[in-house]
Amino acid sequence: MNWKLKSGKHLAHMLRMNRTFIACVFICVMAFSACQSGEDAGKRQTDNADSSKVTLSLLNKQIESDVSNPDLYNKRAKFYLLDHQFDKALSDINRAISLDGARSTFYVTLSDIYLLMGKPEDCRDALIKARSKNAGDMDAALKLAKLYLIVKDYKNCYITVKQILAVDNGNAAAYFTRAIGLLEQGDTIHAVADLKQAVDKNQEYYEAYVELGELYAVKKDPMAELYFKNALNLRPMSREALYMLGLHYQETGKYDKAIATYQMLARSDSAFREASFNTGYIYLVYLKDFAKAVQFFTESIKKDPEYVEAYFNRGYAFELAGDYKHAYEDYQKTLKIRVNYDKAIEGLNRLDKTTLKK
């Protein structure tokens, strides 16, 4: 029997950091929301809501007593942006601009609002306006480069990055932004050079270490381990970095290290089904320990009862172990979840032939 089993390798791409730019305020909001669960989450949300009310009340009072202060409108616009009240945010930043149209930072706030409103062209125009007000505003320049990356305008992305580096050769984020564009265009050599510049300029650049680790892992180069470990030194419980380090060990035949890494990942994120799935895959395909494989695929199924690949692989483990009854049940379950799953159908056909021979 020789056919391609379902592995967890494709998950590395799903876990990758989003390579396109997202406004910093949005990242903060999403990170805050993602880390909350259960009663603790409810308490945090309540505390945050109370804090927000206090902040907004304070800003309102300050504006009432100083209605011509553009900085206060800018602050309240950012507050509304965090709260996803885009119309109010837009109204406040436009008020700030009407009071002082020479401030580039106000146009940067305007660009953030337009970006989260899904208006990339307006976002671009606001950033270009910011740069026209202050050519030395590197925040505006970097956001513009990242915006060009989002819309895949690589030419202008690279032009803007070049302009940033001409002023600030140590801008790690500029190197990283260009590197992602180069990767998207298939220029791995120059992308790696830029990523190395990014970590050289900023030795705490987590995302750059992960990108380098992934690129070296594709070649099964030992340097991948170093870059993933550098990333983990910065974020020890990173699901992304742990998963890809484990996958690198798996792909290079370091099965004990792979299993240990996946176990660490499972401890840090008990709901992450792929940690036990990939462990099961190692026991099934490489170590030929079918009982252990069944154990870990079962763990994955407990985490996700609709995990079709886990049912199929567990069925195959049962089949190889000679437990045709349970293999048959798992292949049937696979087909209930995903009709016309070719490999499960082939498995059932094999079992039929095997039992007929007996």
N, C-alpha and C positions, 0 to 999 in steps of 0.2 A: 504494500500500500504506500503510494507516494503522491501526495498532493499537498497543495499549499494550505496550511492551517491558518486560522485567524489569530494574529498576534496583536499585541498592544502597540506596535511600533508607530502606527499612524497617529496615536494620541499625542506624540511629541509635538506635532504641528498644531493640534487643537489647544495645547497648553502654552504655546508660544506667546510671548508678549505681543500685544497688538503693535505692529510696526509703524502704524500711522499716528500722527499727532492728535492728542486729545487735550483740550484746555486743562490747565492744572487744577482749576477749581472743580471741574467735573470729576477728575481723578480722585480728589479729596472726598467728594460726595459719595462716589461709588465705593471707595475703600471703606468709608465709614459705614455705609449700608451693608456691605458684604460681610463685615466682621461681627454683625449682630445676630443673635439667635436666642430663642427661648425667653425666660423671664429676665435674664440679664439684658437682652436686647430691648425688651419693653422698658426697663428702667432707664437705659441709656437714651432711648428715643424720647422718653418723658423729660429727662434731664436736659437733653439737647433742645427740645421744644421750649422748655422754660427759659433756657439760656438765650435762645433766639428771640423770644419775646422781649427779654430785658435789653438785648442789643438793639433791636429795632426801636423800642421805646426811647432808648437813649439817643439814637440817631435822629429820630423824629423831633425830640426836644431840642437837640443841637441845631437842626435846620430851622426850626421855628424861631430860634433866637439869632440866627445868622443866615438869613435866606439867600444871601449873595455869595456864599462860600462854595465854590465849585468842588473843593476837595470832599466836602460832606456829601454832596450828591454822588460823587464817584464811589465813596465808601458804601453808601446805601445801595447803589446800583450793583456793586459786588455782592452785597448781602442778598439782594433779590435774585441775583444770578445763582448763588448757592442754593437758594430755595426754589429754583426753577420758576420764578415769577418773571418771565422774560419781558412781558409788556411793561411792567413797572421798572425793571432794570433798564430797559431801553429808554423809557421816559426820563429817568434820572440822569443817565449818562448824556443824553441829548441836552438836558438842562445844564449839566456841567460844561459841556462844549460851548453852549451858547454864552455862558459866563466867561469862559476862557478857552478860546479856540486854538491857542498856540501850544497847548500842553499835549505832547505825544502820548503820555500815559493814559489820557482819557480815550484816545482812539484805540489804544491797546485793549482797554476794557470793552469798548464798543465791539472790537473784533471778537473777543471772547463770547459776547452775547450772541452775535450773529452766527458764530460757529456752532454754538449749542442750539441755536434755532434752526440749524440745517441750511444756512445761507452762506455757502463758501465764497461766492463772488462778492457779497457785501463784506464778508470778513476780510477778504483780500484787499478790497478798496480801503477799508479802515486802516489796515496795516501799512499800506502804501502811503496813506495820508499821515500816519504816525511818523513814518520815516522822512516824509517831506518836512515835517515840523522839527524833527531832530534826527539828523543822519547818524548820530552817535548812539541812538537808542538800540542797543543790542538785543534787548528783550523783544522789541518789535521785529527786528531783522530775523531773529531766530524763529519766531512764531511764523513769520512769512515763509521762511524756508521750509518749515514743517507743513505749512498749508499747501505749498506747491507739491510737496511729497504726497499729501493726501490725494490731491487731484491728478497725480502722476504727471505733473509738469516738471519733468526732471531737469530740463535745460535751465529754467528759472530757479529751480531749487539749487542747482550747483552754482549758478551765478551768485545767488544770495549768500550761499555758504562761503564762497570765495571772498566776497566783500566782508563778511564777518571776520574771517581768518586774517584778512589784511590788516584789520584793526586789532583783533584779539587772537593771536596765534595759539593761545592756550585754551580756547573755547572747546571743551570736550564734546558738548552737545552738538556743536556744528559738525565736527568730524563724524559723530554717530549718525546724525541726520543724513549726511551725504552717503555714509556707508550703507544705510538701509536702501536708499535710492539705487545705489550701484548693485546691491544684491537683487533688487527687484528687476534690474535690467540684465542680470546674469554676469556681471563683472565681479567675480568673487575675489580675484587677486587684489584689485584696488580697494575693494570693500574691506578685506582683511587688514590691509595697510591702514585704512582710516580707523577701524575698530581698535587696532593696536595703539594708534595715536590717542584715541579717546581714553583708553585705560592708562596710558602714559601720563596724560594731562590730568586725569582724575582717577586715582587708584581706588575709588569707591564707586565706580560706575558699574553697578550691578548688571544692567541690561546689556552693556557691551561685553562683559565677561560671558554672559549666557549665549549671546550671538556667536562669539568666538568659539565657545565650547561646542555649540551645535555644528559650526562649520568644520571644525577639526574632527568631530565625531563622525561626520559623513565619510571622512577618509580613514576612519578608525585609527587616527593619530593619537598617541599617548598624551599629547598636549591638551586634548579635550578634557581629560581628568583634572588637570591643573586649573583650567579656566572655570570649570563647573565648581571646583572646590573654592576658588576665589569668590565666586558668586555666593556660595553657601556660607563663607566666612562673613559676608555682609548680611545675608538673610538665611540663617541656619535652618529654618523650617520652610523654605521656599518649595512649594509643591512642584513648580516648574523645573527648578534646578535639580532637585532630588530625583524626579522622574527621568530626566534626560541623562543624569549621571548613571542611574541604574540601567537605563537602556544602553548606554555606552558600554558599561561592563558586560551586559548581556550580549551585545553584538561582537564584543572582542573576546568572548570565551571566559570571562572572569565571573563565573556563575555564582560563586560564594559571595563575592563582593556585590554582585547584582541583587542577590536575595537579601543580603543584609541592608542594602540601601532601600529596597522596596519595603522591608519590614519597618525601617525608620520612617518611611513615608506613610505607611499604614498607621503607625503610632501618632504621627503628627496630624493626620487627617483620616479618621476612622471611616468616613463615608466614601473615601476615594476608591472606587471599585478596581481601577486598573493596577493598583499596587499588588493586590492578591492575584489578579488575573495574570499579570506578567510572571509572577512567581510560579503559578501553575503551569504556565507555558514553558518555563525553563525545565521544570520537573518532567513535563510531558515529552518535549521535543529533544532536549539535550541530555538530561540525566536519566531518562527512561524509568522514573519512579512514578508509576501510574497512580498508586494509592495517594501519594503526596499531591500529585496533580489534581486528583479528584477533590482533595481537601481544600485546596486553594481556589479552585473554580467554584466550589460550593460557597466559600466565603464571599466571592464576587457576586454570586447570585443572591445571597442574603442581602447584600448592599443594594442590588438592583434586580428585582425579580423578573425584569423584562430584558435582561442582558443576553441577547441571542447568541453572541459569540462564545460566552461562557458556557451556555448549555451545549452548544455544538462541540466545543473542545472537551468538556467533561464527558460527553457521550463518546467521543473518540478515545478518551482515556479508559473509560469502562470497556469499550470494545477491545482495546489492546490488552486489557487485563483479563479478558475472557468473560466479563460480566455482560453478556449480551442483553439480558432483560433490562438492566438499567441503561445500557447504551441505547436500546430501542426507545425507551421512555424519553430520554433526553433528545434524541433526534426528532421524535414526534413533537416534543415541546418546542423545539427550535422552529419547526414548520408551523406551529400554531401562532408563534410570534411573528414569523416572517415567512409568508407563503412562497413556495417555489425557491427555497434556499437550496441551491444546487448541491452543495456538499452534504447537507443533511439527507437529501434524497438519495445520493450515491451511498451514504452510510447505511440507510435502510435497505437498499438493494443488496449491498454486501452481506448484511445480516441475514436477509432472506436466503441468499445463496448458501451461506454458512450453515444455517439451520436445516436447509433442505438436504445438504450433504450428510447431515447426521440422521 
